[in-house]
Amino acid sequence: MSKYSSIDQLPIKLNIRDLGGLPARDGRHVKKGLLFRSSALYFFNEEELEPVRALGLKVILDFRAESGVRKRPNPPIDGAAYYNKCAAFQNILEDLNSPLDLASLIFDENQKGNTIDVLVSSYAASLAFSNESYRFLFDCLLSGMAPLLFHCSNGKDRTGIAAMLLLLALGVPEEIVKEDYLLSNVSRKEELDELMAKYSFLADQVGDVKSFLTMIEGVLPQSADMLISEILEKYGTYEKYMEAEYGFDEEKLTRFRDMYLE
């Protein structure tokens, strides 16, 4: 028998949590026990998997690339349909092999000091647009395929943006959505501290380095801010965004909210 009676007791580094309980603007709250975000289940040992298996999941949605899935496959979860739908982008760390690689990016003349803004826009905020993986997520949920757990590798970027979009669609206030997104930095504090120490000689000299390192092992508040601003700049409201990107007209969005709010 596992020493973990619920996912709330699992090691924080696994970055798993129920989105339930968060308040929506209309006075309701996200239903508990239906929407879960996590790191890849590959990282869970058998004892840690027990409370995950107890969730009664109908769907596990894996946002990793096929290469990542082959390298680190998830253990099977009985009763849960598994879908691998890559939400795009590789981990920046995969192409960062030495301090020189980091320095060359930070000091890239072509970026003219805008490295972080460029990365935030291309690596995080752009995930919100024309993303078939996220459309699949919303279609699953509208079809009642929940409890559902979605994850990428570390549960912070592709997973974090997906969680933001879900919560914004449900009418959760932006500041609360952003707080949930930034919890990945708490979960991944050990990895963040280790990376900061490794590149401390650069971090003390160049301001962008700390932000870049945070983006590798954690998340930046700028990513959440830019995602929100780009959605609103393009569509004006989250309701119009949901209709244009996911086909959620007023009737479908109302049904979606009734299904996952109480």
Backbone as JSON, one array per atom type, in Angstrom:
{
  "sequence": "MSKYSSIDQLPIKLNIRDLGGLPARDGRHVKKGLLFRSSALYFFNEEELEPVRALGLKVILDFRAESGVRKRPNPPIDGAAYYNKCAAFQNILEDLNSPLDLASLIFDENQKGNTIDVLVSSYAASLAFSNESYRFLFDCLLSGMAPLLFHCSNGKDRTGIAAMLLLLALGVPEEIVKEDYLLSNVSRKEELDELMAKYSFLADQVGDVKSFLTMIEGVLPQSADMLISEILEKYGTYEKYMEAEYGFDEEKLTRFRDMYLE",
  "N": [[0.85, -1.2, 0.0], [0.5, 2.23, -0.81], [2.22, 5.03, 0.65], [1.11, 7.37, 0.07], [-1.91, 8.86, 0.17], [-3.38, 10.5, -1.44], [-3.14, 12.61, -4.39], [-2.32, 15.06, -3.53], [-0.46, 14.64, -1.59], [1.78, 13.79, -2.84], [5.28, 13.98, -3.88], [6.44, 17.29, -4.33], [7.93, 17.9, -6.57], [6.89, 16.49, -8.69], [4.91, 17.96, -9.79], [2.09, 17.8, -9.95], [-1.38, 18.39, -9.9], [-4.8, 19.06, -8.96], [-7.02, 21.01, -10.75], [-9.35, 21.76, -9.71], [-11.56, 23.62, -7.54], [-10.75, 26.24, -7.86], [-11.86, 29.62, -8.12], [-14.45, 30.97, -10.24], [-15.45, 33.81, -12.22], [-18.2, 34.09, -12.18], [-19.1, 33.31, -9.74], [-19.17, 30.61, -9.28], [-17.19, 27.56, -8.86], [-14.34, 25.75, -10.1], [-14.94, 22.38, -10.74], [-13.94, 19.75, -8.59], [-11.76, 16.93, -9.0], [-11.83, 16.37, -11.73], [-10.19, 17.72, -13.62], [-6.88, 17.5, -14.23], [-3.44, 18.36, -13.99], [0.01, 17.69, -14.77], [3.43, 16.48, -14.44], [5.25, 14.31, -16.71], [4.13, 10.96, -16.47], [6.03, 9.07, -16.49], [8.02, 9.78, -14.7], [7.07, 9.06, -12.23], [7.26, 6.82, -9.51], [6.25, 3.43, -8.64], [4.87, 3.51, -6.2], [4.13, 6.18, -6.12], [2.43, 6.27, -8.23], [0.1, 5.06, -7.4], [-1.93, 6.79, -6.08], [-2.55, 8.24, -8.37], [-3.66, 6.34, -10.08], [-5.93, 5.92, -8.63], [-7.55, 8.01, -9.24], [-9.42, 7.54, -11.16], [-9.2, 8.05, -13.9], [-10.29, 8.87, -17.19], [-9.03, 9.73, -19.45], [-5.7, 10.23, -20.53], [-3.69, 12.71, -21.6], [-0.99, 13.35, -23.49], [1.34, 15.74, -24.1], [3.86, 15.67, -25.17], [6.54, 15.4, -27.63], [6.8, 12.77, -30.09], [9.32, 11.57, -30.01], [10.18, 12.08, -27.4], [8.32, 10.58, -26.0], [8.92, 8.01, -26.82], [11.44, 7.75, -25.7], [10.98, 8.07, -22.97], [8.6, 6.44, -21.94], [5.21, 6.5, -20.73], [3.93, 4.74, -17.87], [1.32, 2.26, -18.05], [-2.08, 3.12, -17.31], [-4.76, 1.68, -15.94], [-7.97, 1.67, -17.43], [-7.82, 4.2, -18.46], [-7.82, 6.02, -21.42], [-5.15, 6.6, -23.6], [-3.57, 9.31, -25.17], [-1.28, 10.64, -27.4], [-0.49, 13.75, -28.22], [1.33, 15.94, -29.65], [2.15, 19.11, -28.5], [3.88, 20.85, -29.57], [7.18, 22.36, -29.87], [10.43, 21.89, -28.65], [12.3, 21.2, -25.65], [14.25, 23.87, -24.58], [16.57, 23.32, -23.27], [17.57, 21.02, -24.39], [19.13, 21.76, -26.52], [21.12, 23.12, -25.36], [24.17, 22.78, -24.47], [26.44, 23.6, -23.12], [28.1, 26.17, -21.13], [29.02, 27.98, -23.01], [27.21, 27.75, -25.11], [24.94, 28.9, -23.97], [25.88, 31.5, -23.48], [26.34, 32.36, -26.11], [23.78, 32.56, -27.12], [22.58, 34.46, -25.45], [24.11, 36.68, -25.97], [23.62, 37.16, -28.62], [23.88, 38.99, -31.5], [21.87, 39.48, -33.34], [19.53, 39.49, -31.92], [19.6, 41.73, -30.39], [19.42, 42.34, -27.62], [16.84, 41.56, -27.03], [16.28, 38.95, -26.4], [14.8, 37.45, -24.43], [12.15, 38.4, -24.72], [11.65, 37.58, -27.34], [11.87, 34.78, -27.08], [9.84, 34.25, -25.22], [7.58, 34.98, -26.66], [7.7, 33.27, -28.92], [8.03, 30.73, -27.83], [6.22, 30.29, -25.76], [3.76, 32.01, -25.59], [2.78, 31.74, -28.21], [1.77, 29.2, -28.33], [-0.91, 29.26, -27.84], [-2.35, 29.58, -30.13], [-3.82, 28.26, -33.08], [-3.45, 25.58, -32.35], [-3.61, 22.29, -32.55], [-3.45, 20.26, -30.68], [-4.37, 21.36, -28.3], [-6.93, 21.92, -29.11], [-7.88, 19.34, -29.36], [-7.85, 18.63, -26.67], [-9.87, 20.35, -25.6], [-12.05, 19.4, -27.07], [-12.22, 16.76, -26.13], [-12.97, 17.24, -23.47], [-15.4, 18.61, -23.75], [-16.86, 16.56, -24.74], [-17.26, 15.08, -22.53], [-15.22, 13.5, -21.59], [-13.86, 12.94, -19.0], [-12.81, 12.18, -15.65], [-9.76, 13.79, -16.6], [-6.32, 13.83, -17.32], [-3.66, 15.89, -18.16], [-0.42, 16.35, -19.58], [3.04, 17.29, -20.13], [6.46, 17.13, -20.45], [7.85, 18.14, -18.05], [5.65, 19.33, -17.01], [5.19, 22.08, -17.15], [5.44, 24.05, -19.31], [4.03, 23.49, -22.03], [1.98, 22.14, -20.74], [1.4, 24.0, -18.73], [0.48, 26.24, -20.21], [-1.76, 25.11, -21.43], [-3.34, 24.63, -19.16], [-3.75, 27.26, -18.32], [-5.34, 28.21, -20.47], [-7.6, 26.57, -20.25], [-8.6, 27.37, -17.74], [-9.05, 30.11, -18.15], [-11.03, 29.91, -20.1], [-13.04, 28.86, -18.54], [-13.67, 30.99, -17.04], [-12.16, 31.79, -14.87], [-10.55, 34.23, -12.88], [-7.92, 36.3, -14.22], [-5.65, 36.83, -12.58], [-5.62, 34.72, -10.79], [-5.38, 32.55, -12.5], [-2.82, 33.05, -13.45], [-1.37, 32.72, -11.07], [-1.62, 29.97, -10.66], [-0.2, 29.04, -12.88], [2.4, 29.92, -12.27], [3.05, 28.3, -10.14], [4.58, 26.2, -10.94], [7.2, 26.97, -10.66], [7.61, 26.74, -7.96], [7.3, 23.99, -7.64], [9.46, 23.12, -9.11], [11.72, 24.08, -7.89], [14.12, 22.96, -6.91], [15.42, 22.06, -9.26], [15.64, 24.49, -10.59], [17.31, 25.96, -8.83], [19.63, 24.44, -9.0], [20.36, 24.77, -11.69], [20.76, 27.54, -11.78], [22.97, 27.75, -10.1], [24.88, 26.39, -11.6], [25.31, 28.09, -13.75], [26.09, 30.43, -12.57], [28.22, 32.24, -12.85], [27.66, 33.59, -15.17], [25.12, 34.58, -14.68], [25.46, 36.55, -12.8], [26.41, 38.65, -14.23], [24.91, 39.29, -16.51], [21.7, 40.41, -17.03], [19.63, 39.11, -18.47], [20.25, 36.44, -18.3], [19.35, 35.14, -15.94], [16.59, 35.18, -16.3], [16.41, 33.65, -18.61], [17.41, 31.18, -17.73], [15.49, 30.58, -15.83], [13.36, 30.16, -17.5], [14.08, 27.8, -18.7], [14.04, 25.75, -16.72], [11.83, 26.42, -15.26], [9.08, 28.68, -15.18], [8.21, 31.85, -16.64], [6.76, 34.89, -15.45], [6.26, 36.71, -17.46], [5.56, 35.17, -19.63], [2.94, 34.27, -19.11], [1.68, 36.77, -18.96], [2.09, 37.76, -21.58], [0.75, 35.85, -23.12], [-1.92, 36.26, -22.33], [-2.27, 38.96, -23.09], [-1.87, 38.8, -25.87], [-3.95, 37.15, -26.72], [-6.17, 38.74, -26.06], [-5.6, 41.0, -27.53], [-5.83, 40.06, -30.13], [-8.41, 38.9, -30.26], [-10.12, 40.2, -28.49], [-11.99, 39.27, -26.49], [-12.18, 36.44, -24.24], [-14.21, 34.73, -24.85], [-14.65, 35.12, -27.62], [-12.21, 34.25, -28.5], [-12.33, 31.51, -27.8], [-14.35, 30.63, -29.51], [-13.26, 31.13, -32.06], [-10.82, 29.67, -32.08], [-11.41, 27.11, -31.12], [-13.95, 26.4, -31.82], [-15.98, 26.78, -30.02], [-18.93, 27.98, -29.67], [-21.42, 30.23, -28.29], [-23.36, 28.53, -27.13], [-21.96, 26.06, -26.82], [-19.85, 26.87, -25.18], [-21.18, 27.69, -22.89], [-22.27, 25.23, -22.14], [-19.91, 23.81, -21.69], [-18.87, 25.23, -19.49], [-20.89, 24.73, -17.63], [-20.5, 22.01, -17.28], [-18.05, 21.84, -15.97], [-17.96, 23.6, -13.89], [-19.18, 24.46, -10.63]],
  "CA": [[0.0, 0.0, 0.0], [1.28, 3.46, -0.92], [2.16, 5.97, 1.77], [0.41, 8.56, -0.42], [-3.35, 8.58, 0.07], [-3.94, 11.36, -2.47], [-2.09, 13.29, -5.18], [-1.86, 16.23, -2.77], [0.64, 14.22, -0.73], [2.92, 13.37, -3.67], [6.4, 14.92, -3.88], [6.11, 18.51, -5.06], [8.67, 17.95, -7.83], [6.1, 15.85, -9.74], [4.13, 19.06, -10.39], [0.75, 17.32, -10.25], [-2.43, 18.98, -9.06], [-6.18, 19.16, -9.41], [-7.4, 22.41, -10.98], [-10.62, 21.99, -9.03], [-11.62, 24.51, -6.39], [-10.45, 27.62, -8.21], [-13.11, 30.36, -8.32], [-14.75, 31.63, -11.5], [-16.02, 35.16, -12.04], [-19.66, 34.04, -11.99], [-19.4, 32.85, -8.39], [-18.98, 29.17, -9.18], [-15.81, 27.1, -8.74], [-13.99, 24.61, -10.93], [-15.25, 21.13, -10.06], [-12.79, 18.94, -8.2], [-11.72, 15.55, -9.43], [-12.07, 16.23, -13.16], [-9.15, 18.32, -14.44], [-5.59, 17.34, -13.57], [-2.22, 18.66, -14.73], [1.08, 16.92, -14.16], [4.61, 16.15, -15.23], [5.08, 13.01, -17.35], [3.98, 9.88, -15.5], [7.29, 8.32, -16.52], [8.83, 10.17, -13.55], [6.44, 8.56, -11.01], [7.52, 5.42, -9.18], [5.02, 2.65, -8.45], [4.16, 4.01, -5.03], [3.57, 7.48, -6.47], [1.37, 6.06, -9.22], [-1.12, 4.54, -6.78], [-3.01, 7.79, -6.01], [-2.93, 8.63, -9.73], [-4.58, 5.3, -10.54], [-7.17, 6.04, -7.86], [-8.32, 9.17, -9.72], [-10.46, 7.1, -12.09], [-9.01, 8.8, -15.14], [-10.79, 8.36, -18.46], [-8.12, 10.14, -20.51], [-4.39, 10.83, -20.27], [-3.28, 13.43, -22.8], [0.46, 13.57, -23.41], [1.69, 16.8, -25.04], [5.25, 15.55, -25.59], [6.83, 14.92, -28.97], [6.91, 11.31, -30.15], [10.67, 11.17, -29.61], [10.21, 12.08, -25.95], [7.49, 9.48, -25.53], [9.68, 6.76, -27.03], [12.56, 7.73, -24.77], [10.48, 7.96, -21.6], [7.17, 6.11, -22.06], [4.39, 6.46, -19.52], [3.38, 3.44, -17.46], [-0.12, 2.19, -18.34], [-3.05, 3.38, -16.24], [-5.96, 0.94, -16.28], [-9.21, 2.42, -17.58], [-7.58, 5.51, -19.06], [-7.38, 6.07, -22.81], [-3.93, 7.41, -23.71], [-3.39, 10.0, -26.44], [-0.07, 11.46, -27.54], [-0.77, 14.86, -29.14], [2.41, 16.89, -29.41], [1.72, 20.51, -28.5], [4.96, 21.6, -30.25], [8.36, 22.92, -29.24], [11.34, 21.09, -27.84], [12.87, 21.87, -24.48], [15.43, 24.65, -24.94], [17.74, 22.71, -22.64], [18.09, 19.97, -25.25], [20.11, 22.34, -27.42], [22.04, 23.92, -24.55], [25.11, 21.76, -24.0], [27.57, 24.15, -22.4], [27.98, 27.6, -20.85], [29.25, 28.75, -24.24], [25.96, 27.78, -25.86], [24.09, 29.88, -23.32], [26.44, 32.83, -23.71], [26.18, 32.74, -27.51], [22.39, 32.95, -27.32], [22.3, 35.7, -24.73], [24.82, 37.8, -26.6], [23.36, 37.13, -30.06], [23.73, 40.34, -32.03], [20.61, 39.6, -34.08], [18.41, 39.71, -31.0], [19.74, 43.11, -29.9], [18.95, 42.48, -26.24], [15.44, 41.18, -26.89], [16.23, 37.49, -26.41], [13.73, 36.92, -23.59], [10.87, 38.72, -25.35], [11.5, 36.72, -28.52], [11.62, 33.43, -26.62], [8.52, 34.19, -24.58], [6.57, 35.06, -27.71], [7.73, 32.11, -29.81], [8.06, 29.46, -27.11], [5.11, 30.14, -24.82], [2.5, 32.64, -25.96], [2.29, 31.28, -29.5], [1.09, 27.92, -28.16], [-2.35, 29.48, -27.7], [-2.99, 29.81, -31.42], [-3.77, 27.2, -34.1], [-2.84, 24.42, -31.69], [-4.53, 21.16, -32.67], [-3.4, 19.47, -29.45], [-5.27, 21.99, -27.34], [-8.28, 21.72, -29.63], [-8.23, 17.98, -28.97], [-8.14, 18.69, -25.23], [-11.18, 20.94, -25.38], [-13.05, 18.5, -27.64], [-12.38, 15.66, -25.18], [-13.7, 17.69, -22.28], [-16.78, 18.9, -24.12], [-17.5, 15.26, -24.95], [-17.44, 14.44, -21.24], [-14.14, 12.54, -21.33], [-13.2, 13.34, -17.76], [-11.56, 12.87, -15.3], [-8.71, 13.85, -17.61], [-5.02, 14.35, -16.89], [-2.8, 16.28, -19.28], [0.96, 16.61, -19.15], [4.12, 17.28, -21.12], [7.59, 16.48, -19.78], [7.95, 18.63, -16.67], [4.37, 19.87, -16.59], [5.27, 23.52, -16.91], [5.26, 24.91, -20.48], [2.85, 23.08, -22.79], [0.94, 21.85, -19.75], [1.04, 25.25, -18.07], [-0.33, 27.06, -21.11], [-3.05, 24.43, -21.56], [-4.1, 24.89, -17.93], [-4.19, 28.66, -18.39], [-6.43, 28.35, -21.43], [-8.77, 25.93, -19.65], [-9.12, 28.19, -16.65], [-9.59, 31.34, -18.74], [-12.29, 29.55, -20.74], [-14.03, 28.64, -17.49], [-13.98, 32.27, -16.4], [-11.34, 32.03, -13.68], [-9.87, 35.52, -13.03], [-6.57, 36.23, -14.76], [-4.61, 36.8, -11.56], [-5.62, 33.36, -10.23], [-4.83, 31.73, -13.57], [-1.38, 33.29, -13.45], [-0.83, 32.12, -9.86], [-1.49, 28.53, -10.89], [0.89, 28.87, -13.85], [3.69, 30.15, -11.62], [3.33, 27.26, -9.15], [5.63, 25.31, -11.46], [8.49, 27.41, -10.11], [7.69, 26.16, -6.61], [7.51, 22.55, -7.82], [10.75, 22.86, -9.74], [12.72, 24.92, -7.23], [15.4, 22.25, -6.83], [16.04, 22.1, -10.58], [15.98, 25.89, -10.85], [18.47, 26.33, -8.02], [20.79, 23.73, -9.54], [20.76, 25.4, -12.95], [21.29, 28.86, -11.45], [24.32, 27.57, -9.55], [25.75, 25.96, -12.69], [25.62, 29.22, -14.62], [26.14, 31.63, -11.71], [29.22, 33.19, -13.32], [27.01, 34.42, -16.19], [23.93, 35.21, -14.1], [25.86, 37.74, -12.04], [26.87, 39.7, -15.13], [23.94, 39.62, -17.54], [20.36, 40.3, -16.47], [18.81, 38.17, -19.21], [20.6, 35.06, -18.02], [18.47, 34.6, -14.9], [15.28, 34.95, -16.92], [16.55, 32.54, -19.54], [17.54, 29.96, -16.94], [14.18, 30.32, -15.24], [12.5, 29.65, -18.56], [14.49, 26.43, -19.01], [13.61, 24.8, -15.69], [10.6, 26.89, -14.65], [8.27, 29.52, -16.06], [8.33, 33.29, -16.43], [5.48, 35.61, -15.43], [6.08, 37.37, -18.76], [4.88, 34.25, -20.55], [1.51, 34.36, -18.82], [1.22, 38.12, -19.33], [2.06, 37.91, -23.03], [-0.32, 35.01, -23.63], [-3.18, 36.96, -22.08], [-2.34, 40.19, -23.89], [-1.98, 38.46, -27.29], [-5.31, 36.66, -26.94], [-7.1, 39.87, -26.01], [-5.29, 41.9, -28.65], [-6.31, 39.47, -31.38], [-9.83, 38.55, -30.24], [-10.92, 41.12, -27.67], [-12.53, 38.57, -25.32], [-11.88, 35.01, -24.22], [-15.32, 34.05, -25.52], [-14.38, 35.15, -29.06], [-11.05, 33.37, -28.69], [-12.78, 30.12, -27.74], [-15.13, 30.31, -30.71], [-12.4, 31.13, -33.23], [-9.76, 28.68, -32.01], [-11.87, 25.77, -30.73], [-15.31, 26.16, -32.26], [-16.91, 26.87, -28.89], [-19.85, 29.1, -29.75], [-22.0, 30.56, -26.98], [-24.03, 27.35, -26.57], [-20.96, 25.09, -26.4], [-19.08, 27.41, -24.06], [-22.07, 27.61, -21.72], [-22.32, 23.81, -21.76], [-18.59, 23.49, -21.14], [-18.78, 25.8, -18.14], [-21.81, 24.0, -16.74], [-19.93, 20.7, -17.02], [-16.83, 21.86, -15.15], [-18.1, 24.54, -12.78], [-20.3, 24.16, -9.73]],
  "C": [[0.88, 1.25, 0.0], [1.15, 4.31, 0.33], [1.45, 7.25, 1.37], [-1.07, 8.23, -0.61], [-4.04, 9.44, -0.97], [-2.81, 12.02, -3.24], [-1.55, 14.51, -4.46], [-0.65, 15.9, -1.9], [1.89, 13.81, -1.52], [4.04, 14.4, -3.61], [6.13, 16.1, -4.8], [6.77, 18.56, -6.42], [7.89, 17.32, -8.98], [5.11, 16.81, -10.4], [2.73, 18.61, -10.8], [-0.26, 18.0, -9.32], [-3.78, 18.97, -9.78], [-6.48, 20.64, -9.6], [-8.71, 22.75, -10.29], [-10.49, 22.89, -7.82], [-11.34, 25.96, -6.7], [-11.74, 28.36, -8.55], [-13.23, 30.95, -9.72], [-15.43, 32.97, -11.21], [-17.52, 35.13, -11.75], [-20.07, 33.52, -10.62], [-19.27, 31.36, -8.2], [-17.49, 28.85, -9.03], [-15.58, 25.93, -9.69], [-14.25, 23.33, -10.13], [-13.97, 20.36, -9.76], [-12.91, 17.53, -8.79], [-11.92, 15.32, -10.91], [-10.9, 16.67, -14.03], [-7.81, 18.27, -13.7], [-4.45, 17.7, -14.52], [-1.04, 18.04, -14.01], [2.34, 16.98, -15.01], [4.35, 14.77, -15.85], [5.03, 11.9, -16.29], [5.19, 8.95, -15.49], [8.11, 8.57, -15.25], [8.27, 9.66, -12.22], [6.9, 7.12, -10.76], [6.2, 4.73, -8.87], [4.2, 3.15, -7.27], [3.48, 5.34, -5.32], [2.44, 7.36, -7.48], [0.05, 5.62, -8.6], [-2.22, 5.59, -6.64], [-3.43, 8.32, -7.37], [-3.93, 7.62, -10.28], [-5.93, 5.39, -9.84], [-8.05, 7.2, -8.34], [-9.47, 8.76, -10.65], [-10.4, 7.8, -13.42], [-9.64, 8.09, -16.34], [-9.8, 8.63, -19.59], [-6.81, 10.63, -19.91], [-3.92, 11.42, -21.59], [-1.84, 13.89, -22.65], [0.86, 14.56, -24.51], [3.13, 16.71, -25.55], [5.37, 15.15, -27.06], [6.99, 13.4, -28.94], [8.28, 10.81, -29.7], [10.8, 11.12, -28.1], [9.42, 10.93, -25.36], [8.23, 8.16, -25.69], [10.82, 6.63, -26.02], [12.1, 7.48, -23.34], [8.98, 7.67, -21.62], [6.47, 6.1, -20.71], [4.05, 5.02, -19.15], [1.88, 3.42, -17.77], [-0.96, 2.48, -17.09], [-4.36, 2.71, -16.65], [-7.18, 1.85, -16.36], [-9.05, 3.76, -18.26], [-7.12, 5.37, -20.5], [-6.19, 7.02, -22.89], [-3.82, 8.0, -25.12], [-2.1, 10.82, -26.39], [-0.33, 12.5, -28.63], [0.26, 15.96, -28.87], [1.91, 18.33, -29.54], [2.81, 21.44, -29.02], [6.02, 22.1, -29.3], [9.14, 21.9, -28.41], [11.78, 21.91, -26.63], [14.15, 22.59, -24.91], [16.69, 23.98, -24.41], [18.36, 21.63, -23.52], [19.18, 20.48, -26.18], [21.14, 23.19, -26.68], [23.01, 22.95, -23.87], [26.25, 22.29, -23.15], [27.31, 25.61, -22.06], [28.2, 28.46, -22.08], [28.0, 28.85, -25.09], [25.02, 28.84, -25.29], [24.59, 31.29, -23.62], [26.21, 33.29, -25.15], [24.75, 33.18, -27.8], [22.1, 34.3, -26.67], [22.94, 36.9, -25.42], [24.62, 37.85, -28.11], [23.08, 38.54, -30.57], [22.38, 40.53, -32.72], [19.42, 39.9, -33.17], [18.44, 41.11, -30.4], [19.14, 43.3, -28.51], [17.52, 42.05, -26.0], [15.24, 39.67, -26.81], [15.03, 36.95, -25.63], [12.36, 37.2, -24.21], [10.61, 37.81, -26.55], [11.16, 35.3, -28.1], [10.24, 33.27, -26.01], [7.43, 34.15, -25.64], [6.52, 33.78, -28.53], [7.56, 30.8, -29.07], [6.82, 29.24, -26.25], [3.8, 30.7, -25.37], [1.92, 32.11, -27.26], [1.58, 29.94, -29.42], [-0.44, 28.07, -28.15], [-3.08, 29.57, -29.03], [-2.75, 28.66, -32.39], [-3.11, 25.94, -33.56], [-3.83, 23.26, -31.67], [-4.55, 20.29, -31.41], [-4.35, 20.05, -28.4], [-6.72, 21.88, -27.81], [-8.77, 20.32, -29.27], [-8.59, 17.92, -27.49], [-9.54, 19.23, -24.97], [-12.3, 20.04, -25.94], [-13.31, 17.3, -26.71], [-13.26, 16.08, -24.01], [-15.15, 18.0, -22.59], [-17.56, 17.61, -24.36], [-17.69, 14.48, -23.65], [-16.37, 13.43, -20.9], [-13.28, 13.02, -20.15], [-13.65, 12.39, -16.66], [-10.47, 12.71, -16.38], [-7.45, 14.44, -17.0], [-4.21, 14.69, -18.13], [-1.42, 16.64, -18.76], [1.87, 16.74, -20.35], [5.29, 16.55, -20.46], [7.63, 16.87, -18.31], [6.67, 19.28, -16.17], [4.36, 21.36, -16.39], [4.93, 24.38, -18.13], [3.99, 24.55, -21.25], [1.68, 22.78, -21.86], [0.47, 23.13, -19.08], [0.17, 26.14, -18.92], [-1.71, 26.43, -21.29], [-3.93, 24.69, -20.34], [-4.6, 26.33, -17.9], [-5.4, 28.82, -19.29], [-7.72, 27.72, -20.9], [-9.42, 26.83, -18.61], [-9.7, 29.51, -17.17], [-10.92, 31.06, -19.42], [-13.41, 29.34, -19.73], [-14.36, 29.91, -16.71], [-13.24, 32.51, -15.11], [-10.58, 33.35, -13.88], [-8.4, 35.37, -13.42], [-5.5, 36.1, -13.68], [-4.5, 35.42, -10.91], [-5.05, 32.37, -11.24], [-3.3, 31.84, -13.59], [-0.72, 32.66, -12.23], [-0.64, 30.61, -10.05], [-0.34, 28.24, -11.84], [2.24, 28.96, -13.16], [4.01, 29.14, -10.53], [4.38, 26.26, -9.64], [7.0, 25.7, -10.94], [8.69, 26.9, -8.69], [8.0, 24.67, -6.73], [8.92, 22.25, -8.3], [11.88, 23.7, -9.14], [14.09, 24.25, -7.19], [16.15, 22.31, -8.16], [16.46, 23.52, -10.95], [17.24, 26.31, -10.11], [19.74, 25.69, -8.57], [21.29, 24.38, -10.82], [21.35, 26.79, -12.71], [22.72, 28.76, -10.92], [25.31, 27.22, -10.65], [26.21, 27.14, -13.54], [25.74, 30.53, -13.83], [27.12, 32.67, -12.22], [28.66, 34.09, -14.43], [25.85, 35.21, -15.6], [24.27, 36.49, -13.35], [26.23, 38.91, -12.94], [25.82, 40.16, -16.14], [22.53, 39.36, -17.02], [19.51, 39.25, -17.15], [19.08, 36.72, -18.85], [19.66, 34.44, -17.0], [17.09, 34.29, -15.46], [15.33, 33.75, -17.85], [16.64, 31.21, -18.81], [16.21, 29.58, -16.29], [13.25, 29.7, -16.27], [12.83, 28.2, -18.9], [13.91, 25.44, -18.0], [12.32, 25.22, -14.99], [9.79, 27.68, -15.66], [8.45, 30.98, -15.68], [6.95, 33.92, -16.35], [5.2, 36.31, -16.75], [5.35, 36.48, -19.75], [3.37, 34.3, -20.35], [0.95, 35.7, -19.25], [1.09, 38.27, -20.84], [0.96, 37.06, -23.64], [-1.67, 35.72, -23.49], [-3.33, 38.17, -22.99], [-2.51, 39.87, -25.37], [-3.36, 37.91, -27.62], [-6.28, 37.84, -27.02], [-6.85, 40.86, -27.15], [-5.88, 41.37, -29.95], [-7.82, 39.28, -31.4], [-10.71, 39.46, -29.39], [-11.48, 40.5, -26.41], [-12.13, 37.1, -25.39], [-12.98, 34.21, -24.9], [-15.1, 34.01, -27.03], [-13.17, 34.28, -29.4], [-11.48, 31.92, -28.73], [-13.56, 29.72, -28.98], [-14.22, 30.19, -31.93], [-11.4, 29.98, -33.23], [-10.27, 27.26, -31.8], [-13.31, 25.45, -31.15], [-16.33, 26.17, -31.14], [-17.76, 28.13, -29.05], [-20.49, 29.31, -28.37], [-22.65, 29.35, -26.33], [-23.02, 26.34, -26.04], [-20.16, 25.58, -25.2], [-19.91, 27.37, -22.78], [-22.15, 26.18, -21.21], [-21.01, 23.37, -21.11], [-18.46, 23.99, -19.71], [-19.72, 25.08, -17.17], [-21.27, 22.63, -16.39], [-18.81, 20.73, -15.99], [-16.83, 22.94, -14.08], [-19.29, 24.11, -11.91], [-20.47, 25.29, -8.72]]
}
